[in-house]
Amino acid sequence: MSISQGLKHMAKPALLALFITAVASFAVFLVSSRYPSIFGQWTAGVSVIALFIAMLIAITEVLELRELKSIAAKTNDLVAQQELDSAIRERVAKFFRVESPGLASVDRVYTCYYPHFFLDRPLPAITHGDYFALQVLTKHLGSGALDLIGVEKSELTQPPMDRSEDSLGEIFICSPAANSVLRRVLPDLEEGDLEAALRGRDLPCWFVEPRDSDGFQASVDSASGRRIAYRREEGSGVEIRPSPCESIYREHSRDPGSTRDHITTVDDLAILGRLSRDGRSIILISGIHQYGTWIAAEFLDRLLRRSSFDARRDFLGTGEVVAVIEGTFDQRLLSVGRARCEHLWRRSQSGGWEYVPLYE
């Protein structure tokens, strides 16, 4: 029985007793007024006083019951919120493999590498999508569980990897094209034998970065563009998925500012994953472009917050999992609309990657 139901159950006999008292007092008043010689005027006066007191008590009880119902409603909301918070913390603990998510002080932390860049200001700048991903991580893990390290795109500024015993592992924001530390851990794929390259990374999917004839990253208006290569199953052919927003980047590269007025929504791709390397976790929230990173972070946030979600069992399992995420970013609202898992793989007991059909 809920609190509000219990109050209703308690209120019925109390109100019935007050109603009977009021009716009896009113009846005595009428009889004593009708036959004053028998009951006397003092009886009528007492009845009036009793009726007034009964009405006052009834009004007081009604007001108290209303207040109790309000308290009960707030208590029910609080209990429901606590149950929801507890469920979210449990999901966070499973995905990130932490014991006490959300606490300000923890024994072990994730080292989170995110790209930043310097303009003509003393402090570095961060793209909106990467910043949103950091906010999602801070909200669910707590600031105490994150050691945030900004890295520049230049390969000359790679900081050393933190391999201390207090670290749970690494979280990488954005793709290897922008995150120089991730590029050192898991380099992007080059044109050529992509199946062998994926096998060498021990991944079912990864980023393909266009390069010029000298082997350097090609300009953003390269005809091939940034893509994700993946194979559904071991031995199957490699499929290529280009970023849907490459054309927007090319247009902006040719004519800066030309996309501001007519581009309202942007589709992009990302890789969201949890890997294990040497007993440590590697979390990937990596979009082809910043829109993809924002979409992947929103997908992760929904995965942790909502009571029902596709493929939650695989994402919150104990093994490794990698997914290609696709969705739509609304430029006007600065928010993600659609965010869905397009392809999903989980580590099998044999050590390979097992493709998980989601919408077939």
Number of C-alpha atoms within 10 A of each C-alpha: 6 9 15 17 12 12 15 12 12 12 14 10 11 12 15 12 13 16 15 12 17 20 14 15 21 18 14 20 22 15 15 20 17 12 12 14 9 11 15 12 15 11 17 22 14 14 21 17 14 19 21 15 14 20 16 12 14 19 12 12 16 14 12 12 16 13 12 15 18 13 14 18 15 12 14 15 12 12 12 12 12 12 12 15 13 12 16 20 21 18 21 25 19 17 24 21 18 19 15 17 25 20 13 12 13 17 11 17 22 24 23 20 24 28 25 19 15 11 8 6 7 7 10 14 14 15 15 14 24 24 20 19 25 21 15 16 21 16 13 21 23 19 20 17 26 23 15 14 12 19 20 19 19 12 14 8 11 17 14 7 13 13 12 11 9 13 18 22 25 23 25 20 29 30 29 26 22 24 24 26 24 23 16 13 11 17 19 20 23 15 10 8 10 21 22 11 19 20 13 10 16 14 20 25 28 27 27 24 22 22 18 10 7 7 9 10 14 17 13 18 17 15 12 14 22 24 21 22 21 22 22 19 15 14 8 10 12 19 14 16 15 18 20 18 19 22 14 14 17 17 15 16 14 11 10 11 10 13 13 10 7 7 12 13 16 16 19 25 32 33 26 24 23 22 19 13 8 6 9 15 20 21 23 24 28 33 32 28 22 24 30 32 31 35 32 34 31 23 22 21 18 14 21 24 18 12 11 10 11 12 14 15 9 18 25 21 14 14 15 21 24 25 24 24 26 24 24 21 21 16 14 9 10 13 17 22 14 14 23 18 20 15 20 25 25 23 19 13 9 7 9 16 22 18 19 16 12 11 8 4
